[in-house]
Amino acid sequence: MLCTYNARTVSTNAHLHALLEAAGRITFHVIALQETKTKKSEVRQLNDGTLIIRGEKFPSRNVGDVGFVVHPAVTHLVDSSCPVTSSSHFPPSPSTAKVHQHRQL
Protein backbone atom coordinates (compact mmCIF):
# COMPACT_ATOMS: atom_id res chain seq x y z
CA MET A 1 0.00 0.00 0.00
CA LEU A 2 1.37 3.39 -1.03
CA CYS A 3 0.59 6.55 0.95
CA THR A 4 1.51 10.17 0.21
CA TYR A 5 2.17 12.88 2.75
CA ASN A 6 2.90 16.59 2.34
CA ALA A 7 5.96 16.65 4.55
CA ARG A 8 6.77 20.32 5.06
CA THR A 9 6.76 19.55 8.74
CA VAL A 10 9.16 16.59 8.47
CA SER A 11 12.25 18.77 8.14
CA THR A 12 13.37 18.02 11.72
CA ASN A 13 13.94 14.72 13.50
CA ALA A 14 11.21 15.60 16.03
CA HIS A 15 8.67 16.02 13.23
CA LEU A 16 9.86 12.81 11.58
CA HIS A 17 9.37 10.98 14.88
CA ALA A 18 5.78 12.29 15.07
CA LEU A 19 5.14 11.04 11.53
CA LEU A 20 6.57 7.62 12.37
CA GLU A 21 4.35 7.41 15.45
CA ALA A 22 1.29 8.15 13.28
CA ALA A 23 2.49 5.69 10.62
CA GLY A 24 2.53 2.97 13.25
CA ARG A 25 -1.27 3.18 13.34
CA ILE A 26 -1.84 2.66 9.61
CA THR A 27 -1.08 -0.08 7.10
CA PHE A 28 1.54 1.00 4.56
CA HIS A 29 4.45 -0.29 2.52
CA VAL A 30 5.83 3.04 1.31
CA ILE A 31 4.95 6.59 2.34
CA ALA A 32 5.99 9.13 -0.30
CA LEU A 33 7.01 12.41 1.34
CA GLN A 34 6.58 15.65 -0.58
CA GLU A 35 8.31 18.96 0.24
CA THR A 36 10.65 17.51 2.89
CA LYS A 37 12.84 20.65 3.02
CA THR A 38 15.54 19.12 5.21
CA LYS A 39 18.88 20.90 5.49
CA LYS A 40 20.76 17.88 4.15
CA SER A 41 19.71 14.78 2.21
CA GLU A 42 19.77 11.61 4.27
CA VAL A 43 19.26 7.90 3.92
CA ARG A 44 19.14 5.87 7.11
CA GLN A 45 17.67 2.68 8.47
CA LEU A 46 16.10 2.74 11.92
CA ASN A 47 16.57 0.02 14.55
CA ASP A 48 13.18 -1.49 13.66
CA GLY A 49 14.23 -1.79 10.00
CA THR A 50 12.25 1.19 8.65
CA LEU A 51 14.13 2.92 5.83
CA ILE A 52 14.05 6.73 5.81
CA ILE A 53 15.02 8.69 2.69
CA ARG A 54 14.75 12.49 2.90
CA GLY A 55 15.74 15.10 0.32
CA GLU A 56 17.05 18.56 1.10
CA LYS A 57 15.61 21.99 0.43
CA PHE A 58 16.85 23.53 -2.81
CA PRO A 59 19.20 26.49 -2.20
CA SER A 60 17.70 29.96 -2.64
CA ARG A 61 14.28 28.49 -3.44
CA ASN A 62 11.35 27.76 -1.18
CA VAL A 63 11.06 24.28 -2.69
CA GLY A 64 11.77 21.01 -0.96
CA ASP A 65 12.73 17.64 -2.30
CA VAL A 66 10.90 14.36 -1.81
CA GLY A 67 11.53 11.40 0.42
CA PHE A 68 10.23 7.99 1.40
CA VAL A 69 9.43 6.01 4.51
CA VAL A 70 9.74 2.32 3.64
CA HIS A 71 8.17 -0.31 5.91
CA PRO A 72 10.62 -2.94 7.25
CA ALA A 73 8.70 -5.71 5.46
CA VAL A 74 9.65 -4.30 2.05
CA THR A 75 13.02 -2.59 2.60
CA HIS A 76 14.74 -5.56 0.96
CA LEU A 77 13.12 -4.43 -2.31
CA VAL A 78 14.97 -1.10 -2.28
CA ASP A 79 18.05 -1.43 -4.45
CA SER A 80 19.54 2.05 -4.03
CA SER A 81 18.75 5.67 -3.39
CA CYS A 82 20.41 8.69 -4.98
CA PRO A 83 19.52 12.29 -5.82
CA VAL A 84 18.71 13.02 -9.43
CA THR A 85 20.76 15.97 -10.64
CA SER A 86 19.12 18.75 -12.60
CA SER A 87 20.37 20.70 -15.58
CA SER A 88 20.25 24.47 -15.79
CA HIS A 89 17.29 24.23 -18.18
CA PHE A 90 15.00 22.23 -15.93
CA PRO A 91 13.85 22.65 -12.33
CA PRO A 92 15.49 20.32 -9.80
CA SER A 93 14.26 16.76 -9.93
CA PRO A 94 13.29 14.75 -6.83
CA SER A 95 15.36 12.01 -5.26
CA THR A 96 14.62 8.54 -6.49
CA ALA A 97 14.72 5.09 -5.05
CA LYS A 98 15.01 2.09 -7.31
CA VAL A 99 12.80 -0.78 -6.28
CA HIS A 100 13.05 -4.30 -7.63
CA GLN A 101 9.82 -5.47 -9.21
CA HIS A 102 8.87 -9.05 -8.51
CA ARG A 103 6.50 -10.97 -10.75
CA GLN A 104 3.99 -13.37 -9.30
CA LEU A 105 3.89 -16.72 -11.05
VENHUVEN-V253266 format. One record per residue. N is the residue number from 0. RES is the residue in one small letter. PHI is phi in whole degrees, 0 to 359 (none if undefined). Layout:
N,RES,PHI + N,RES,PHI
//
This chain:
0,m,none + 1,l,255 + 2,c,238 + 3,t,239 + 4,y,210 + 5,n,283 + 6,a,258 + 7,r,309 + 8,t,269 + 9,v,255 + 10,s,282 + 11,t,246 + 12,n,294 + 13,a,297 + 14,h,291 + 15,l,297 + 16,h,300 + 17,a,298 + 18,l,297 + 19,l,295 + 20,e,297 + 21,a,294 + 22,a,295 + 23,g,295 + 24,r,259 + 25,i,234 + 26,t,265 + 27,f,208 + 28,h,253 + 29,v,223 + 30,i,251 + 31,a,272 + 32,l,262 + 33,q,248 + 34,e,58 + 35,t,292 + 36,k,53 + 37,t,282 + 38,k,290 + 39,k,214 + 40,s,298 + 41,e,211 + 42,v,228 + 43,r,211 + 44,q,245 + 45,l,283 + 46,n,302 + 47,d,278 + 48,g,100 + 49,t,297 + 50,l,261 + 51,i,246 + 52,i,233 + 53,r,232 + 54,g,262 + 55,e,269 + 56,k,290 + 57,f,284 + 58,p,303 + 59,s,59 + 60,r,225 + 61,n,271 + 62,v,231 + 63,g,256 + 64,d,268 + 65,v,248 + 66,g,203 + 67,f,216 + 68,v,245 + 69,v,248 + 70,h,298 + 71,p,305 + 72,a,292 + 73,v,236 + 74,t,297 + 75,h,295 + 76,l,275 + 77,v,277 + 78,d,277 + 79,s,197 + 80,s,218 + 81,c,204 + 82,p,289 + 83,v,265 + 84,t,283 + 85,s,248 + 86,s,266 + 87,s,289 + 88,h,268 + 89,f,234 + 90,p,294 + 91,p,304 + 92,s,266 + 93,p,286 + 94,s,294 + 95,t,230 + 96,a,230 + 97,k,274 + 98,v,237 + 99,h,293 + 100,q,258 + 101,h,250 + 102,r,265 + 103,q,272 + 104,l,264
//
